[in-house]
Amino acid sequence: MKSLVIITLVFAASAAFASGNFITTEPETLDCRVYATNRSLSPTQLVAEDLIHGMWTINEESGAKKMFQFNEYGIADILQSDANGNTNYSNALWSVREYEGRALLVLTNHDMAHEQLFKVVQNCEGIILTNIISTDESVLHYQPLTNPVTVNLVKASLVGDWTSISLTGPGAPQVSLHYQMNAGGSYTRLLCLGQKEMPERGVWEISKDGQFILFHVEKPGTPDKCVETKVVRIAYVDDHTLQLEPASNQRDLGQFLRKNEKGISFIR
């Protein structure tokens, strides 16, 4: 069945290119990017470098927004927010393939069951993506990456042991949250609900814009198996204080926020 899907996609790509609707983007159009482009790169390499060196946003008519972070190791992190600010995290495998000298962006969902191919047109505002099957068009709006030095300083500030300030009001069961974030990228978390303890461990990383922490939760007893990714926004951090805001739907965090509070404060 997958072979049939791939054959169908190839024929669709052939038709799309043959129609003459694919616009070649000259490397000069990337002069407006903040990073330095290498004119000797192939079309596929130019697109891949562009995606890696930016934060990308799709704004939808409904008010929803998708933010993409394309990582060098072939995974795209996706944060999708609706008009009310409710946010969900997902990811996809990504690659840029060459077809008849042109670049196609390929997004594949995590279980490898669904693959999307997009024609690519780069300009100063971002990248225009056209689905080769549906012909639906989306615009990835380009945002320059935060200076890596700044991001690394934020990451260094996060390393250490953090304990939450009270999460509940008077008379409610005692709730506490403890994070230990290690410089090597591993973390442990302990959520205490009265006498009940809920441990968690995995790998953490900071987004390329320095605004989010991604906690990749490992399956107990299987360190190389990620069962969930939780995303929090860094509202504030210094040498002694940290405030995090749940950026994806996390019932185990959001339900403990006091009324009208957006974030959780920690000290060390």
C-alpha positions in Angstrom: 0.0 0.0 0.0 2.8 2.4 0.9 4.5 1.7 -2.5 1.3 2.7 -4.3 1.2 5.9 -2.3 4.8 6.7 -3.2 4.1 6.0 -6.9 1.1 8.3 -6.8 3.2 11.1 -5.2 5.9 10.7 -7.8 3.3 11.0 -10.7 1.8 14.0 -8.9 5.2 15.6 -8.6 5.8 15.0 -12.3 2.6 16.7 -13.2 3.2 19.6 -10.9 6.6 20.3 -12.4 5.5 19.7 -16.0 2.7 22.2 -15.6 5.3 25.0 -15.3 3.8 26.4 -12.1 7.0 25.8 -10.1 8.9 29.0 -9.8 12.7 28.8 -9.5 14.0 30.9 -6.7 17.3 32.6 -7.4 19.9 32.5 -4.5 20.0 36.3 -4.6 16.5 36.4 -3.0 18.1 35.0 0.2 20.3 38.1 0.6 17.7 39.4 3.0 18.3 36.6 5.5 20.2 37.3 8.6 22.5 34.3 8.2 25.2 34.2 5.5 24.1 32.0 2.5 26.5 29.9 0.5 25.8 30.6 -3.2 27.5 27.3 -4.2 24.8 25.2 -2.6 22.4 23.1 -4.6 18.7 24.0 -4.6 17.9 21.3 -2.0 20.8 22.4 0.2 19.7 26.1 0.0 16.2 25.2 1.2 17.5 22.9 4.0 19.9 25.6 5.2 17.2 28.2 5.1 14.8 26.0 7.2 17.5 25.2 9.8 18.5 28.9 10.2 15.1 30.3 11.0 12.0 30.0 13.1 8.9 29.6 10.9 5.3 30.5 11.4 2.1 29.8 9.5 -0.8 32.1 10.4 -4.2 30.7 9.5 -7.5 32.6 8.8 -9.1 31.1 11.9 -6.6 32.9 14.1 -4.7 29.7 14.7 -0.9 29.7 14.4 1.7 27.0 13.7 5.3 27.5 14.7 8.0 25.3 13.2 11.5 24.6 14.3 13.5 22.5 11.8 16.3 20.7 13.5 19.6 19.5 11.9 18.9 15.9 12.9 15.8 15.7 10.7 12.9 16.3 13.1 10.7 19.4 13.0 9.1 20.5 16.2 5.6 22.0 15.7 3.6 24.1 18.2 0.1 24.7 17.1 -2.0 27.4 18.9 -5.7 28.1 18.4 -7.3 31.5 18.5 -7.9 31.1 22.3 -4.2 30.4 23.0 -4.6 26.6 23.6 -1.4 25.0 22.3 -0.5 21.4 21.2 2.9 20.0 20.4 3.6 17.6 17.5 6.6 16.7 15.4 7.4 15.3 12.0 10.4 14.0 10.1 11.5 16.4 7.5 13.8 16.3 4.5 14.4 18.2 1.2 14.5 16.1 -1.9 15.6 16.9 -5.4 13.3 16.3 -8.3 14.4 17.4 -11.8 16.8 19.9 -10.3 14.2 21.4 -8.0 13.6 21.1 -4.3 10.7 19.4 -2.6 10.0 19.7 1.2 8.9 16.4 2.6 7.1 16.1 5.9 6.4 12.6 7.4 4.4 12.0 10.6 6.0 10.1 13.4 4.5 6.7 12.6 5.6 7.0 8.9 1.9 6.5 7.8 1.4 9.9 6.1 3.8 11.8 3.9 3.3 15.3 2.4 5.3 16.8 -0.4 5.5 20.6 -1.0 6.8 22.7 -3.8 9.0 25.4 -2.4 9.4 29.1 -3.4 11.7 31.2 -1.2 11.4 35.0 -0.9 12.4 37.6 1.7 9.2 37.2 3.7 9.7 33.4 4.0 8.8 30.3 2.0 5.7 29.6 0.0 4.7 25.9 0.2 2.3 24.3 -2.3 1.0 20.8 -1.6 1.6 18.9 -4.8 -1.6 16.8 -4.3 -4.2 19.3 -3.0 -2.4 22.4 -4.4 -3.2 24.2 -1.1 -0.8 27.0 -0.4 0.7 28.1 2.9 3.3 30.7 3.8 6.1 30.0 6.2 6.9 33.4 7.6 10.6 33.7 8.4 12.0 34.9 11.7 15.7 35.1 12.4 17.2 32.9 15.0 18.2 34.4 18.3 21.9 34.9 18.7 23.3 31.4 19.7 25.4 33.1 22.4 22.2 34.4 24.0 20.5 31.0 23.7 23.4 29.3 25.3 23.4 31.8 28.2 19.7 31.0 28.8 20.4 27.3 28.7 23.3 27.6 31.1 21.0 29.6 33.5 18.5 26.7 33.5 21.0 24.0 34.5 20.5 23.0 38.2 17.9 22.1 40.8 14.6 24.0 40.8 11.8 23.7 43.4 8.4 25.2 42.9 6.9 27.8 45.2 3.4 26.8 46.5 1.1 25.8 43.6 -2.1 25.7 45.5 -4.1 28.0 47.8 -4.7 27.7 51.6 -6.6 24.5 52.6 -5.7 22.6 49.3 -3.5 19.5 49.3 0.2 20.3 49.2 1.6 20.2 45.7 5.2 20.6 44.8 7.2 20.3 41.7 11.0 19.7 41.4 13.2 19.7 38.3 16.8 18.8 38.0 18.1 19.8 34.6 21.6 18.6 33.9 24.2 20.2 31.6 24.4 17.0 29.5 20.8 17.3 28.5 19.1 14.8 30.8 16.5 15.8 33.4 14.4 14.4 36.3 11.1 15.7 37.5 9.2 14.9 40.7 5.6 16.0 41.1 4.3 15.5 44.6 0.6 15.5 45.3 0.3 15.3 49.1 1.9 11.9 49.9 1.8 10.7 46.2 4.9 11.1 44.2 5.0 11.1 40.3 8.6 10.8 39.0 9.6 11.5 35.4 12.8 11.5 33.5 14.1 12.1 30.0 16.0 14.6 27.8 15.5 18.3 27.7 16.5 20.9 25.1 15.9 24.6 24.5 14.3 26.0 21.4 16.5 27.9 18.9 14.8 31.2 19.9 15.5 30.6 23.6 11.9 30.9 24.5 10.8 27.3 25.2 12.0 24.2 26.9 11.2 20.8 25.3 11.0 17.9 27.8 11.2 14.6 25.9 9.7 12.1 28.4 11.3 8.7 28.3 9.3 5.5 28.8 10.1 4.0 32.2 12.8 1.3 31.8 13.4 2.3 28.2 15.7 5.3 28.0 15.8 5.5 24.2 12.0 5.5 23.9 10.2 8.9 24.0 6.6 8.7 24.9 5.7 12.4 25.1 7.1 15.8 24.6 6.1 18.6 27.0 6.7 22.2 26.1 7.0 25.1 28.6 7.6 28.7 27.9 10.4 30.4 29.8 8.7 33.5 31.2 11.7 34.6 33.4 15.0 33.2 34.6 17.9 34.5 36.6 20.5 33.0 38.9 17.9 32.2 41.6 14.4 32.4 40.1 12.6 30.7 37.2 9.1 31.1 35.9 7.6 28.6 33.5 4.3 28.7 31.6 2.8 25.5 30.2 2.9 26.0 26.4 1.3 22.7 25.5 -1.7 21.0 27.0 -0.4 19.4 30.2 -3.0 18.5 32.7 -0.5 17.6 35.4 0.8 21.2 35.4 -2.1 23.5 34.3 -4.6 22.1 36.8 -2.4 23.3 39.7 -2.2 26.9 38.6 -4.0 29.4 40.8 -6.9 31.3 39.2 -5.6 34.0 36.8 -2.1 32.7 37.1 -0.3 31.8 33.9 3.0 30.4 35.2 4.7 28.4 37.9 7.6 30.0 39.9 10.6 28.1 41.1 13.6 28.9 43.2 17.0 27.2 43.8 
